[in-house]
């Protein structure tokens, strides 16, 4: 075999090897892309089907930079960051103490929202009507001699106490306390409730999408109070959808 033929053969082998390498890389990229598409489609939280206009995005006004939190932090694509953000807001619930005046406002606002996709409580806090109902039952039991007043004290609760123990509830309660104590003049009651509703939408994106569609079908205006508060609680029942972001 001549030198020229040998060199031509070696060049051909190199060309085939390069082509084979390119094809292998291309195939790996295609497989990776298909896997990513599959993972996104099968996201258990339902986040992939949530329309952009339902899920809040960006940094919350006023308190976002102060607390170093963003709506984008709560996503099924990064559960660790979602849990960290939820816990950060939840810590505020334990740390912040309210005055009597602040507590009255807090009860008025937070009684309107629940964590119904985690538990069956009517609100994330004990409402005044819950206290009144419980006290009526306790007083009746005392009158009938079933329990003493001293024994009854352990059953009496106060409006504003936690009624749900999930992490999402702690986060919403903590944020409400923070906005009332730190920015009470900058946020109206409805604006605070809207902020709680935005975070609840991030916590339960699949259910909130279904509820948004139910609101639309019934001709009800879309806003975060209508979507996430107890105002239209259960309107989406019978529709499919589920999952949540962050631990309960």
C-alpha positions, 0 to 999 in steps of 0.5 A: 500500500502506497504512502498516499493510500495509507494517509487517505485511509487514516484520514477516512478513519478519523472522519468516521470517528468524528462523525460517530462522536457527533452523532453520539453527542447529538443522541445524548442531547436528544435523550436528555431533552426528552427526559426533561420534557417527561419530568416537566409533564409528570410534575406531581404538584400540577405546576406545569399546567398552571397558567402564568396569570394565576401564579404570582411572579417576581419580588413582593412589594415592600417586604420582598427585599426586607425578608429576601423572599420572592414568589419565584422561590416557591416552585416544584423545580426546587423543593429545597428552596421552597421549603426554606422560604416557607420555613422563613415565613413560618418562623415569623409566626413564632417570633412576632408578638401582637398587641391587643389592637394588632391581634384584633386586626390579625383575627379579622384578616386571617380568619378569612383564609384556610389551608383546606388542601392540607386539613379541614379547618375552617381557617388557619387560626381559631376564629372568634365564632369558633371560640364562642361556639366552644365556650357555649358547649363548655358552659353547657357541660359545666351547667350539667355537671359534666366538668368543673370550671377548673377542668374546662379551662384546658378546653378554652381557646382564644381567637387568633391561636393556630388552628392548623399545624402545617408549614403552609399555615405557619407561613401565611400566619407569619407573613400576616403578622409581619405586615401588620406589625411592620407595614400596617399603614402601607397595606390595607386588610384586603391587601394583606389578605391578597398577599396571603392568597398569592403565597397560598396559590404558590403552595397549591398551584394545581388546586388554585388553577382548578379553582381559577377555572371554576371562578371563570366558569361561574362569571366570578372576577379573578383576584387573589381574595376570590381565588384563595380566601374562604369566600368561594371555598370548595367551588372547584370541587369535582374538578381534577387537580392536586399536589402541592409545593413544599412540605405540609 
